[in-house]
Amino acid sequence: MAMYDDKKILNLVKKMTKTPKPKTDFAKVYDKTAPQRVTDENDIERDRFFKEMKKREF
């Protein structure tokens, strides 16, 4: 039984040490011919603001 627990722990450690993929693009691109969306600090702030506003009830 201890051997099984050790394997389980080893697998969990391996899983936790993997590095996640960095998020490169916020929006999905469905059309390769469309111009690329440029994100700047204003876009990030605006997105955060609208997400917060969606949570609120009026």
N, C-alpha and C positions, 0 to 999 in steps of 0.2 A: 504494500500500500504506500509506503514511503517513496518508493521508486516512481510511482505514478504522480505523486504530489511534486516531486522534484522536476519531472518532465513538464508538468503544468506550469510550475513557477518559471522554468527556463524559457518556455514559449511566451509567457507573459512579459518577461524581461526583454526578450528579442522584439516583441511587438511594441513595447514602450520606448525602445531605443531608436526605432526607425524615425528618420526625419521626415516631416510632412512636406509635400510639394508646395512650393511658394505660389501664392495666387498672383498670376500675371495680369489677367484682364478681368475687369468687373462685369463686363457684358459679353454675352455670347455673340459670336460673329457667324451669321448664317449666309451672308453674301460676301464673297471674297472681293468682289469688284467695288463694293461700297467703301467710302472713305473711312479710315480708322478713326475711332472716337478718341479725342485727346482729353485726358483727365488732368485737372489741376486742383489746387487747394479749394477753389470755389466750388467745383463740382462735388468734391468729397463732402464739403460742409453742407451744400445744398441737399445732397442725398441723405445725409444724417438728419438734417432738419425735417425733411419730408417723412422719413421713417418715424421720427418722433411724433409728428403731427398725425400720422395714421393711427398711432396708439391712443390718441386722445379722443374723447367723445364730446360732441358739441350739442 
